């Protein structure tokens, strides 16, 4: 509800300054900024200020922060305004009568089921859920003290704190330490020209929002999914399947014809 008390024409600048300060001081923290609830419709001057403030948060806060050189990848916006309008789909519609308990600005009203705060709580809960901060998430993996990165280090999925050209997201899938340089990830390569196998480390507890994949190429330029379907127009196809035992996976790539050259790689995506 920050901003509703003392709402003024300077409020957009104030929320910009506050968001910038938080992002600067805690770049790895998630910041959620909410549009605020209205005043009753009779308070036209105050509602105009709230409307302008909310529109600024909705449409301009993130773009202004980016233009100022700030990283907003961990910034989220919640709409706690439109559900108090006569038409929630129309941001310019009037404030719905009877939804504010003190007939002024409080969102809870027992005469209409007292659902105001419950809706706000649901909005926050749903947004926090999208951050996937559970004990089996990538965030939990990358901030685990055993990984030695620390809250002030690079906690991003595409980051490479140890400089080994393996992203932290890929290391989360492999189960390797993102702060320790890894010299090799694919080992025990064998092939007969049609069937190729190799091994790689495998995290037995892959974060729930990480998905690993295999790709193949004939020229190190054009890469295709190892699904046995994707491939160049010349007709080659490769299917890659993996069997995991403990913390090691053995991947087998089977081509539909003998290949003189075949390049294979692994990767990971964050859901």
Secondary structure, DSSP 8 states (H G I E B T S, - for coil): -TTSTT--TTHHHHHHHHHHHHHHH-TTS-EEEEE-----TT-HHHHHHHHHHHHHHHHTHHHHHHHTT---TTEEEEE-SGGGBSSTT-TTS-B-TT-STTSSS-S--GGGTS-HHHHHHHHHHHHHHHT--STTSHHHHHT-GGG---TTS---TT--TT-SS--HHHHHHHT--TTS--S-S-EEEEE-SSEEEEEEE--TT--TTEEEEEEEESSSSSEEESBSS---TT---EEEEEEEETTEEEEEEEESS--S--EEEEEEEE-
